[in-house]
């Protein structure tokens, strides 16, 4: 590559990198900062609402006991739609109820949560969490609080962040000297310059991974098609999400659980989803699995028999392992403290790099004007 071509490419990548960092600072900063907050969502929720997690032991009662407790707690305010059994020892049982009426923030159905003590079925707390600060952070991170097209906007911002990582790595690479030369702190006379280059290099690859997985989450249909999956149509997903649970299913809960357990006798039940109003209502029982996607069984509400899963069978489509792993990588689920810490730093990085880059750019403009005046 000739020197002139290399210089032109460098100038091009510098312009791209600059305008992404400075031009998109207003949206990339809250996107990253909200992601950093969500990494520690569970510990923060435990600290702020300790009463919800004050369980008295690990022993569990039949699911029917939790269903009865949740229905009594919800009263006329909500219809019971889901029960999640404890994921680990000490966790409460969590019941979800659908609130009828107008949708909540972000156009999603309103839900009421109940936290239940596993050994006693005592209700520890009831709240509509969608109206809380944490769920606002979820909506900010997922849609930037933009109705309808917000998720797609976030997806394109993910591509922009990935381009910023790629151009930043190109600009970081030492023009004179080997790779190790670039790892030195003193790349320039300015401490701000050194901070920008050092932080940008060490967070570049993790931030690129988080950006790509964010794109996959924002464009699930395209991502599924790329790996050979069969995603549900938007209209189908919307109908499933907005359908109300049945107040009085034909197949009672114990019978549905027995049929599902008979289909997977070696697995433990993790989540029970009530049948929803529609042409083919069915109980959806999810089990704990070793793979990336939780196995599930559909029990037809009218016949009480197990039927095939998937969108064609009247149930939600099974997500591919590719989509499930992308979600786990992006939010740090099951990846331990080290990766969650990297995600936290990756959320802070866009704001720090954008601000330091903006200051460097303003200083450079000031120097050029001074030279032109001289």
KOLZAFI-448188 format. One record per residue (C-alpha): residue in three letters; x, y, z. Coordinates in steps of 0.25 Angstrom, whole numbers, plus 5000, padded with zeros to 4 digits. Each point is the difference from the previous one (the first is absolute). Layout:
N
ALAXYZ/...
END
This chain:
374
UNK500050005000/UNK500650134996/UNK500250115010/UNK499050104994/UNK498949894999/UNK500349965015/UNK499950155004/UNK498650014992/UNK499549885007/UNK500450055013/UNK499450134998/UNK498749934996/UNK499949915012/UNK500350125009/UNK498950074994/UNK499049885002/UNK500549975014/UNK499950155003/UNK498650024995/UNK499549875006/UNK500650045014/UNK499650155000/UNK498850004991/UNK499349885008/UNK500550045014/UNK498650045004/UNK499449864997/UNK501249915002/UNK500350055014/UNK498649975006/UNK500049874992/UNK501349955007/UNK499750065014/UNK498749935000/UNK500649874996/UNK501050025012/UNK498950025009/UNK499249874995/UNK501349915003/UNK499750025015/UNK498550014999/UNK499849885009/UNK500950045011/UNK499550145000/UNK498549955001/UNK500449915011/UNK500650115008/UNK498850104997/UNK498949905002/UNK500649905011/UNK498649965004/UNK499749934987/UNK501249915002/UNK499849975015/UNK499749854998/UNK500049905011/UNK500649884994/UNK500249924987/UNK498949905001/UNK498950014990/UNK498649975000/UNK499149964988/UNK499850104989/UNK498550015003/UNK500450065014/UNK500750114993/UNK498950024990/UNK499050015011/UNK500850105008/UNK500350094987/UNK498550004997/UNK499650045014/UNK501150114999/UNK499650054986/UNK498550005004/UNK499250074988/UNK501250084996/UNK500749904991/UNK499849864994/UNK501149905004/UNK500949974987/UNK501349945005/UNK500749945012/UNK501549995000/UNK500649915010/UNK501350035007/UNK501250004991/UNK501049985012/UNK499949975015/UNK499550125007/UNK499250064989/UNK498550035001/UNK498949944991/UNK499650124990/UNK498650004995/UNK499550094989/UNK498650054997/UNK499550074988/UNK499350145003/UNK498850024990/UNK499850134993/UNK501050094993/UNK501449964998/UNK501150055009/UNK501350084997/UNK500649964986/UNK498749944995/UNK500249875008/UNK498949945008/UNK499950045014/UNK500449895010/UNK500049995016/UNK501149925007/UNK499849925013/UNK501249955007/UNK499749875008/UNK500849935011/UNK500249854995/UNK499849935013/UNK498850075005/UNK499350064988/UNK500050135007/UNK499950124991/UNK501350095003/UNK499650124991/UNK499150044988/UNK500450114990/UNK499950044986/UNK501550004996/UNK499850064986/UNK499850145006/UNK501349995008/UNK501350064998/UNK500749874995/UNK498949974990/UNK500250144995/UNK501549974998/UNK499649874993/UNK499150084990/UNK501150114998/UNK501049894997/UNK499149934991/UNK499350114992/UNK500550135005/UNK498650035004/UNK499650014986/UNK498749944996/UNK499849904989/UNK501450014993/UNK500850025013/UNK500649864999/UNK500550014986/UNK500650145003/UNK500849935011/UNK500449894990/UNK500650104991/UNK500750075011/UNK500649865003/UNK500650004986/UNK500550145002/UNK500749965013/UNK500649884993/UNK500550094989/UNK500650095011/UNK500749885006/UNK500649964987/UNK500550144996/UNK500550025014/UNK500849884999/UNK500650044987/UNK500350145005/UNK500649945013/UNK501049914992/UNK501450065001/UNK500550064987/UNK501449995004/UNK500449885008/UNK499449865004/UNK498849975008/UNK500650005013/UNK500450154998/UNK498550034999/UNK499849955014/UNK500850115007/UNK499350105008/UNK500750124994/UNK499550004985/UNK500050155000/UNK500350125009/UNK498550025004/UNK499549915012/UNK498650014994/UNK500649944987/UNK500749895007/UNK498749965008/UNK499250004987/UNK500949914993/UNK500349905012/UNK498549995004/UNK499649994985/UNK500949884997/UNK499749925013/UNK498550014998/UNK500050004985/UNK499749854998/UNK499049985011/UNK499350124996/UNK499949954985/UNK499449875006/UNK499050075008/UNK499750094988/UNK499849884990/UNK499149925011/UNK499250135001/UNK499850004985/UNK499549855001/UNK499050035011/UNK499550134993/UNK499849924987/UNK499649865004/UNK499349964987/UNK501250044991/UNK500949935010/UNK499249875001/UNK499949994985/UNK501550024999/UNK500249875008/UNK498949924994/UNK498950035010/UNK498550034998/UNK499650125008/UNK498650045002/UNK499350114992/UNK499950135008/UNK498549994999/UNK500049865007/UNK501050055011/UNK499150125003/UNK498749915001/UNK500749915009/UNK500650115009/UNK498650075001/UNK499149885002/UNK499449995014/UNK500249885008/UNK498849915003/UNK499350025013/UNK499449865001/UNK500849904991/UNK499349874996/UNK501249925004/UNK500450035015/UNK501450035004/UNK500349875007/UNK499649924987/UNK500850094991/UNK501249985009/UNK499849855000/UNK499949994985/UNK501350094998/UNK500849935011/UNK499649864993/UNK500650064987/UNK501350035007/UNK500149925013/UNK501550035002/UNK499950155000/UNK499550105011/UNK498950104997/UNK500650154999/UNK498850084995/UNK498549984998/UNK499350094990/UNK498550005000/UNK499249984987/UNK499750124992/UNK498750044994/UNK500049964985/UNK499749884990/UNK500949905007/UNK500250045014/UNK501149915007/UNK500850005013/UNK501550024998/UNK500949935010/UNK501550044999/UNK501049915006/UNK501450025005/UNK501049954989/UNK501549994999/UNK500050064986/UNK499850154996/UNK498549994998/UNK499149955010/UNK499249884996/UNK498550025000/UNK498749924999/UNK498750054995/UNK498749935006/UNK498750034992/UNK499050065009/UNK498849944994/UNK500549854999/UNK501150005011/UNK501049944991/UNK501450034996/UNK500150064987/UNK501350044991/UNK500650145004/UNK500350114990/UNK499250114993/UNK499349904990/UNK499549935012/UNK499350125006/UNK501150035010/UNK501250105000/UNK501149964990/UNK501249945006/UNK501250095000/UNK501349954994/UNK501249975009/UNK500750124992/UNK498950105005/UNK500149945014/UNK501550015001/UNK500050144994/UNK499050055011/UNK500849935011/UNK501350064995/UNK499450144999/UNK499450005014/UNK501149915007/UNK499049895004/UNK500749885005/UNK501450064996/UNK500550035014/UNK500550135007/UNK501250024991/UNK499250024987/UNK498950085007/UNK501150095004/UNK500550014986/UNK498550034996/UNK499950115010/UNK501350074996/UNK499649984985/UNK498750085003/UNK500850115007/UNK501150014988/UNK499150064989/UNK499750125010/UNK501550025004/UNK500649984986/UNK499050094994/UNK500350115010/UNK501549994999/UNK499949994985/UNK499150135000/UNK501050075008/UNK501249954992/UNK499350054987/UNK499750145006/UNK501450015004/UNK500549974987/UNK499050104993/UNK500550105010/UNK501549974996/UNK499750014985/UNK499350135002/UNK501250065008/UNK501049954989/UNK499150064989/UNK499950135007/UNK501550005002/
END
